[in-house]
C-alpha cells in the first residue's frame, strides 16, 4: 500500500531542527572515528613491517656515535675543514648572526614604521638557528671522516644524501624568514605561493650551481649524472620540509 504524499511529508516534519543536528553530528563523529581507525591501522602495519625489515639490513658504522665523538674530541679539526660543501660555511654563519639582529631591528624599530623585512617569529627563528648549526656540523664532520665517498662501491656514499637534504633544508629555512611577499608586493594566498616559488628558485640555483661546479672540477670531485640528480632531489626534499614547517610555525596574515 502506497502512503499518501501528505502523510509522508507529515512523517518527515516530525524531525525537528534538533533531531537533524544530531543526525549530522552522528555522521561527523562516525567519519572521524573511521579516519582514526584507518590511520591507526596503516600506522600499525607500517611499524610491523619496519620491525621485520630492520633486522634484514647489513650492519653499518655508528655514524651518530662517531659524529658526537668528533665534536667532543676533534671539534677544532672538524670546524676548520674547508673541502667540498663546507664552502657554504661563511654564508651560513653570516645568516646565523644576521637573522636574530634583523629580527630585533624589525620588532623594535621597523614595525612601528610599517616596514617588514622579515616575516617570522621567535619559534621559527630558533628552528632556523638550530638548522644552520646541524647542517654545518654534519657537512664538516662528513668531510673530516671522508664519509662522502664509499671505497667499496667506488661511488658517492650514502652520507652524501643526508648532507644534501640538510643543506637544501638550511637554505630554504634561511630564506623563508625574509619577507619577499611584501618586498615584491605579492598579495593573498597566491602571494604566499609565489614567494615560496621564488625561494625555491634560489635554492634550485644554488643546488644546480653546486653540481655544475663539481662537474667542471673532476680532479677534486666525483660527479656523475645520476648522482647529481639524486643530490638535487635531496635538496628539494629538504626545502619541502622547511616550507611545510614554516607554514605550521608562522601563521599566515595579510
MODELLER restraints for C-alpha pairs under 7 A, 6 or more apart:
rsr = mdl.restraints
at = mdl.atoms
rsr.add(forms.Gaussian(group=physical.xy_distance, feature=features.Distance(at['CA:67:A'], at['CA:141:A']), mean=6.49, stdev=0.5))
rsr.add(forms.Gaussian(group=physical.xy_distance, feature=features.Distance(at['CA:78:A'], at['CA:140:A']), mean=5.76, stdev=0.5))
rsr.add(forms.Gaussian(group=physical.xy_distance, feature=features.Distance(at['CA:78:A'], at['CA:141:A']), mean=5.70, stdev=0.5))
rsr.add(forms.Gaussian(group=physical.xy_distance, feature=features.Distance(at['CA:78:A'], at['CA:144:A']), mean=5.88, stdev=0.5))
rsr.add(forms.Gaussian(group=physical.xy_distance, feature=features.Distance(at['CA:79:A'], at['CA:140:A']), mean=6.46, stdev=0.5))
rsr.add(forms.Gaussian(group=physical.xy_distance, feature=features.Distance(at['CA:81:A'], at['CA:140:A']), mean=6.13, stdev=0.5))
rsr.add(forms.Gaussian(group=physical.xy_distance, feature=features.Distance(at['CA:81:A'], at['CA:144:A']), mean=6.57, stdev=0.5))
rsr.add(forms.Gaussian(group=physical.xy_distance, feature=features.Distance(at['CA:83:A'], at['CA:143:A']), mean=6.73, stdev=0.5))
rsr.add(forms.Gaussian(group=physical.xy_distance, feature=features.Distance(at['CA:85:A'], at['CA:139:A']), mean=6.68, stdev=0.5))
rsr.add(forms.Gaussian(group=physical.xy_distance, feature=features.Distance(at['CA:86:A'], at['CA:139:A']), mean=6.33, stdev=0.5))
rsr.add(forms.Gaussian(group=physical.xy_distance, feature=features.Distance(at['CA:86:A'], at['CA:140:A']), mean=6.21, stdev=0.5))
rsr.add(forms.Gaussian(group=physical.xy_distance, feature=features.Distance(at['CA:89:A'], at['CA:136:A']), mean=6.63, stdev=0.5))
rsr.add(forms.Gaussian(group=physical.xy_distance, feature=features.Distance(at['CA:92:A'], at['CA:132:A']), mean=6.50, stdev=0.5))
rsr.add(forms.Gaussian(group=physical.xy_distance, feature=features.Distance(at['CA:96:A'], at['CA:129:A']), mean=5.95, stdev=0.5))
rsr.add(forms.Gaussian(group=physical.xy_distance, feature=features.Distance(at['CA:96:A'], at['CA:132:A']), mean=6.87, stdev=0.5))
rsr.add(forms.Gaussian(group=physical.xy_distance, feature=features.Distance(at['CA:103:A'], at['CA:118:A']), mean=6.74, stdev=0.5))
rsr.add(forms.Gaussian(group=physical.xy_distance, feature=features.Distance(at['CA:106:A'], at['CA:116:A']), mean=6.62, stdev=0.5))
rsr.add(forms.Gaussian(group=physical.xy_distance, feature=features.Distance(at['CA:106:A'], at['CA:117:A']), mean=6.95, stdev=0.5))
rsr.add(forms.Gaussian(group=physical.xy_distance, feature=features.Distance(at['CA:110:A'], at['CA:116:A']), mean=6.57, stdev=0.5))
rsr.add(forms.Gaussian(group=physical.xy_distance, feature=features.Distance(at['CA:116:A'], at['CA:179:A']), mean=6.73, stdev=0.5))
rsr.add(forms.Gaussian(group=physical.xy_distance, feature=features.Distance(at['CA:117:A'], at['CA:178:A']), mean=6.19, stdev=0.5))
rsr.add(forms.Gaussian(group=physical.xy_distance, feature=features.Distance(at['CA:117:A'], at['CA:179:A']), mean=5.31, stdev=0.5))
rsr.add(forms.Gaussian(group=physical.xy_distance, feature=features.Distance(at['CA:118:A'], at['CA:177:A']), mean=5.55, stdev=0.5))
rsr.add(forms.Gaussian(group=physical.xy_distance, feature=features.Distance(at['CA:118:A'], at['CA:178:A']), mean=4.43, stdev=0.5))
rsr.add(forms.Gaussian(group=physical.xy_distance, feature=features.Distance(at['CA:118:A'], at['CA:179:A']), mean=4.65, stdev=0.5))
rsr.add(forms.Gaussian(group=physical.xy_distance, feature=features.Distance(at['CA:119:A'], at['CA:177:A']), mean=5.63, stdev=0.5))
rsr.add(forms.Gaussian(group=physical.xy_distance, feature=features.Distance(at['CA:119:A'], at['CA:178:A']), mean=6.05, stdev=0.5))
rsr.add(forms.Gaussian(group=physical.xy_distance, feature=features.Distance(at['CA:119:A'], at['CA:179:A']), mean=5.11, stdev=0.5))
rsr.add(forms.Gaussian(group=physical.xy_distance, feature=features.Distance(at['CA:120:A'], at['CA:177:A']), mean=5.42, stdev=0.5))
rsr.add(forms.Gaussian(group=physical.xy_distance, feature=features.Distance(at['CA:120:A'], at['CA:250:A']), mean=6.08, stdev=0.5))
rsr.add(forms.Gaussian(group=physical.xy_distance, feature=features.Distance(at['CA:121:A'], at['CA:250:A']), mean=6.49, stdev=0.5))
rsr.add(forms.Gaussian(group=physical.xy_distance, feature=features.Distance(at['CA:124:A'], at['CA:246:A']), mean=6.93, stdev=0.5))
rsr.add(forms.Gaussian(group=physical.xy_distance, feature=features.Distance(at['CA:124:A'], at['CA:249:A']), mean=6.28, stdev=0.5))
rsr.add(forms.Gaussian(group=physical.xy_distance, feature=features.Distance(at['CA:128:A'], at['CA:173:A']), mean=5.91, stdev=0.5))
rsr.add(forms.Gaussian(group=physical.xy_distance, feature=features.Distance(at['CA:128:A'], at['CA:174:A']), mean=6.41, stdev=0.5))
rsr.add(forms.Gaussian(group=physical.xy_distance, feature=features.Distance(at['CA:131:A'], at['CA:170:A']), mean=5.85, stdev=0.5))
rsr.add(forms.Gaussian(group=physical.xy_distance, feature=features.Distance(at['CA:132:A'], at['CA:170:A']), mean=5.71, stdev=0.5))
rsr.add(forms.Gaussian(group=physical.xy_distance, feature=features.Distance(at['CA:135:A'], at['CA:166:A']), mean=5.22, stdev=0.5))
rsr.add(forms.Gaussian(group=physical.xy_distance, feature=features.Distance(at['CA:135:A'], at['CA:167:A']), mean=5.90, stdev=0.5))
rsr.add(forms.Gaussian(group=physical.xy_distance, feature=features.Distance(at['CA:135:A'], at['CA:170:A']), mean=6.66, stdev=0.5))
rsr.add(forms.Gaussian(group=physical.xy_distance, feature=features.Distance(at['CA:138:A'], at['CA:163:A']), mean=6.64, stdev=0.5))
rsr.add(forms.Gaussian(group=physical.xy_distance, feature=features.Distance(at['CA:139:A'], at['CA:163:A']), mean=5.80, stdev=0.5))
rsr.add(forms.Gaussian(group=physical.xy_distance, feature=features.Distance(at['CA:142:A'], at['CA:148:A']), mean=6.37, stdev=0.5))
rsr.add(forms.Gaussian(group=physical.xy_distance, feature=features.Distance(at['CA:147:A'], at['CA:157:A']), mean=6.35, stdev=0.5))
rsr.add(forms.Gaussian(group=physical.xy_distance, feature=features.Distance(at['CA:147:A'], at['CA:159:A']), mean=5.95, stdev=0.5))
rsr.add(forms.Gaussian(group=physical.xy_distance, feature=features.Distance(at['CA:148:A'], at['CA:156:A']), mean=5.74, stdev=0.5))
rsr.add(forms.Gaussian(group=physical.xy_distance, feature=features.Distance(at['CA:148:A'], at['CA:157:A']), mean=4.98, stdev=0.5))
rsr.add(forms.Gaussian(group=physical.xy_distance, feature=features.Distance(at['CA:148:A'], at['CA:159:A']), mean=5.73, stdev=0.5))
rsr.add(forms.Gaussian(group=physical.xy_distance, feature=features.Distance(at['CA:148:A'], at['CA:160:A']), mean=5.25, stdev=0.5))
rsr.add(forms.Gaussian(group=physical.xy_distance, feature=features.Distance(at['CA:149:A'], at['CA:155:A']), mean=6.08, stdev=0.5))
rsr.add(forms.Gaussian(group=physical.xy_distance, feature=features.Distance(at['CA:149:A'], at['CA:156:A']), mean=4.55, stdev=0.5))
rsr.add(forms.Gaussian(group=physical.xy_distance, feature=features.Distance(at['CA:149:A'], at['CA:157:A']), mean=4.66, stdev=0.5))
rsr.add(forms.Gaussian(group=physical.xy_distance, feature=features.Distance(at['CA:150:A'], at['CA:156:A']), mean=5.68, stdev=0.5))
rsr.add(forms.Gaussian(group=physical.xy_distance, feature=features.Distance(at['CA:150:A'], at['CA:157:A']), mean=4.60, stdev=0.5))
rsr.add(forms.Gaussian(group=physical.xy_distance, feature=features.Distance(at['CA:161:A'], at['CA:231:A']), mean=6.47, stdev=0.5))
rsr.add(forms.Gaussian(group=physical.xy_distance, feature=features.Distance(at['CA:161:A'], at['CA:234:A']), mean=6.30, stdev=0.5))
rsr.add(forms.Gaussian(group=physical.xy_distance, feature=features.Distance(at['CA:164:A'], at['CA:231:A']), mean=5.97, stdev=0.5))
rsr.add(forms.Gaussian(group=physical.xy_distance, feature=features.Distance(at['CA:164:A'], at['CA:234:A']), mean=5.63, stdev=0.5))
rsr.add(forms.Gaussian(group=physical.xy_distance, feature=features.Distance(at['CA:164:A'], at['CA:235:A']), mean=5.32, stdev=0.5))
rsr.add(forms.Gaussian(group=physical.xy_distance, feature=features.Distance(at['CA:165:A'], at['CA:234:A']), mean=4.64, stdev=0.5))
rsr.add(forms.Gaussian(group=physical.xy_distance, feature=features.Distance(at['CA:165:A'], at['CA:235:A']), mean=4.85, stdev=0.5))
rsr.add(forms.Gaussian(group=physical.xy_distance, feature=features.Distance(at['CA:165:A'], at['CA:237:A']), mean=6.37, stdev=0.5))
rsr.add(forms.Gaussian(group=physical.xy_distance, feature=features.Distance(at['CA:165:A'], at['CA:238:A']), mean=4.73, stdev=0.5))
rsr.add(forms.Gaussian(group=physical.xy_distance, feature=features.Distance(at['CA:166:A'], at['CA:238:A']), mean=6.07, stdev=0.5))
rsr.add(forms.Gaussian(group=physical.xy_distance, feature=features.Distance(at['CA:167:A'], at['CA:235:A']), mean=6.55, stdev=0.5))
rsr.add(forms.Gaussian(group=physical.xy_distance, feature=features.Distance(at['CA:168:A'], at['CA:203:A']), mean=6.77, stdev=0.5))
rsr.add(forms.Gaussian(group=physical.xy_distance, feature=features.Distance(at['CA:168:A'], at['CA:235:A']), mean=4.00, stdev=0.5))
rsr.add(forms.Gaussian(group=physical.xy_distance, feature=features.Distance(at['CA:168:A'], at['CA:236:A']), mean=6.27, stdev=0.5))
rsr.add(forms.Gaussian(group=physical.xy_distance, feature=features.Distance(at['CA:168:A'], at['CA:238:A']), mean=4.99, stdev=0.5))
rsr.add(forms.Gaussian(group=physical.xy_distance, feature=features.Distance(at['CA:168:A'], at['CA:239:A']), mean=5.37, stdev=0.5))
rsr.add(forms.Gaussian(group=physical.xy_distance, feature=features.Distance(at['CA:169:A'], at['CA:235:A']), mean=6.78, stdev=0.5))
rsr.add(forms.Gaussian(group=physical.xy_distance, feature=features.Distance(at['CA:169:A'], at['CA:238:A']), mean=3.91, stdev=0.5))
rsr.add(forms.Gaussian(group=physical.xy_distance, feature=features.Distance(at['CA:169:A'], at['CA:239:A']), mean=4.56, stdev=0.5))
rsr.add(forms.Gaussian(group=physical.xy_distance, feature=features.Distance(at['CA:169:A'], at['CA:241:A']), mean=6.97, stdev=0.5))
rsr.add(forms.Gaussian(group=physical.xy_distance, feature=features.Distance(at['CA:169:A'], at['CA:242:A']), mean=5.55, stdev=0.5))
rsr.add(forms.Gaussian(group=physical.xy_distance, feature=features.Distance(at['CA:171:A'], at['CA:203:A']), mean=6.38, stdev=0.5))
rsr.add(forms.Gaussian(group=physical.xy_distance, feature=features.Distance(at['CA:172:A'], at['CA:199:A']), mean=6.65, stdev=0.5))
rsr.add(forms.Gaussian(group=physical.xy_distance, feature=features.Distance(at['CA:172:A'], at['CA:203:A']), mean=6.55, stdev=0.5))
rsr.add(forms.Gaussian(group=physical.xy_distance, feature=features.Distance(at['CA:172:A'], at['CA:239:A']), mean=5.22, stdev=0.5))
rsr.add(forms.Gaussian(group=physical.xy_distance, feature=features.Distance(at['CA:172:A'], at['CA:242:A']), mean=6.22, stdev=0.5))
rsr.add(forms.Gaussian(group=physical.xy_distance, feature=features.Distance(at['CA:173:A'], at['CA:242:A']), mean=5.57, stdev=0.5))
rsr.add(forms.Gaussian(group=physical.xy_distance, feature=features.Distance(at['CA:175:A'], at['CA:199:A']), mean=6.35, stdev=0.5))
rsr.add(forms.Gaussian(group=physical.xy_distance, feature=features.Distance(at['CA:180:A'], at['CA:195:A']), mean=6.02, stdev=0.5))
rsr.add(forms.Gaussian(group=physical.xy_distance, feature=features.Distance(at['CA:181:A'], at['CA:191:A']), mean=6.22, stdev=0.5))
rsr.add(forms.Gaussian(group=physical.xy_distance, feature=features.Distance(at['CA:181:A'], at['CA:192:A']), mean=6.40, stdev=0.5))
rsr.add(forms.Gaussian(group=physical.xy_distance, feature=features.Distance(at['CA:181:A'], at['CA:195:A']), mean=5.53, stdev=0.5))
rsr.add(forms.Gaussian(group=physical.xy_distance, feature=features.Distance(at['CA:188:A'], at['CA:254:A']), mean=6.29, stdev=0.5))
rsr.add(forms.Gaussian(group=physical.xy_distance, feature=features.Distance(at['CA:207:A'], at['CA:232:A']), mean=5.90, stdev=0.5))
rsr.add(forms.Gaussian(group=physical.xy_distance, feature=features.Distance(at['CA:207:A'], at['CA:235:A']), mean=6.89, stdev=0.5))
rsr.add(forms.Gaussian(group=physical.xy_distance, feature=features.Distance(at['CA:211:A'], at['CA:228:A']), mean=6.00, stdev=0.5))
rsr.add(forms.Gaussian(group=physical.xy_distance, feature=features.Distance(at['CA:214:A'], at['CA:221:A']), mean=5.38, stdev=0.5))
rsr.add(forms.Gaussian(group=physical.xy_distance, feature=features.Distance(at['CA:214:A'], at['CA:223:A']), mean=6.18, stdev=0.5))
rsr.add(forms.Gaussian(group=physical.xy_distance, feature=features.Distance(at['CA:215:A'], at['CA:223:A']), mean=5.64, stdev=0.5))
